[in-house]
């Protein structure tokens, strides 16, 4: 999934895979949080230039903000997810 404001970066997701990648001079490099080997990620979306929300096949949401993991939430436990409320 390409970054909405930066054509040189993207996110790759899949079962056990979450990689933020950036290209410079034709070389791709990983950056940020990437420890998803225990997560079966099936989809992701950029909520903003700084926030990525990914979903898993077992009903969890993974929130990544500024390249760091903010939290993993069970969809059945949430009535709403406000990323700004996590900053407190």
C-alpha positions as CSV (number, residue, x, y, z in Angstrom):
1,X,0.0,0.0,0.0
2,X,1.6,3.3,-1.0
3,X,2.0,6.2,1.4
4,X,-0.6,8.9,0.7
5,X,2.0,11.8,0.6
6,X,5.3,10.1,-0.1
7,X,5.8,8.1,-3.3
8,X,9.1,6.7,-2.0
9,X,7.5,4.7,0.8
10,X,4.9,1.9,1.2
11,X,3.7,-0.7,3.7
12,X,3.7,-4.4,2.9
13,X,1.3,-6.7,4.9
14,X,0.4,-10.3,5.0
15,X,0.3,-13.3,7.4
16,X,3.2,-12.6,9.8
17,X,4.3,-9.6,7.8
18,X,4.2,-5.8,8.4
19,X,6.9,-3.9,6.8
20,X,7.3,-0.2,6.2
21,X,9.6,0.3,3.3
22,X,11.4,3.3,1.8
23,X,13.4,3.5,-1.4
24,X,16.5,5.6,-2.0
25,X,18.6,5.3,-5.1
26,X,16.7,2.1,-6.2
27,X,17.4,0.3,-2.8
28,X,14.5,-0.6,-0.6
29,X,15.0,-0.4,3.2
30,X,12.8,-1.4,6.1
31,X,12.1,1.1,8.9
32,X,9.8,1.4,12.0
33,X,7.8,-1.3,13.8
34,X,7.9,-4.6,12.0
35,X,7.4,-7.4,14.7
36,X,4.2,-8.9,13.2
37,X,5.4,-12.5,13.0
38,X,2.6,-13.6,15.4
39,X,-0.1,-11.6,13.6
40,X,-2.1,-12.7,10.5
41,X,-2.5,-9.3,9.0
42,X,-4.8,-9.2,6.0
43,X,-5.4,-5.5,5.3
44,X,-4.1,-2.1,6.1
45,X,-5.0,1.6,5.5
46,X,-3.3,4.9,6.0
47,X,-5.5,6.9,8.4
48,X,-3.2,9.9,7.9
49,X,0.4,10.5,6.9
50,X,1.5,9.4,10.4
51,X,-1.1,6.6,11.2
52,X,-1.6,3.1,9.8
53,X,-4.4,0.8,10.9
54,X,-4.1,-2.9,10.0
55,X,-6.6,-5.7,10.5
56,X,-6.0,-9.3,11.3
57,X,-7.9,-12.4,10.3
58,X,-8.7,-13.1,13.9
59,X,-10.5,-9.7,14.4
60,X,-7.8,-7.5,15.8
61,X,-6.7,-4.0,14.9
62,X,-3.0,-2.9,14.9
63,X,-2.4,0.8,15.2
64,X,1.0,2.2,14.1
65,X,1.7,5.9,14.6
66,X,4.9,7.7,13.6
67,X,6.5,4.3,12.8
68,X,5.9,2.9,16.3
69,X,3.3,0.4,17.5
70,X,0.6,2.2,19.5
71,X,-1.5,-0.8,20.3
72,X,-3.3,-4.0,19.3
73,X,-7.0,-4.1,20.0
74,X,-9.7,-6.8,19.7
75,X,-12.5,-5.5,17.4
76,X,-15.1,-7.2,19.6
77,X,-13.9,-5.2,22.7
78,X,-14.1,-1.8,21.0
79,X,-17.1,0.5,20.7
80,X,-14.9,3.1,19.1
81,X,-11.1,3.6,18.5
82,X,-9.9,7.1,18.9
83,X,-6.1,7.3,18.2
84,X,-5.9,10.7,19.9
85,X,-7.2,9.3,23.2
86,X,-4.2,6.9,23.2
87,X,-1.8,9.9,23.5
88,X,-2.7,10.6,27.1
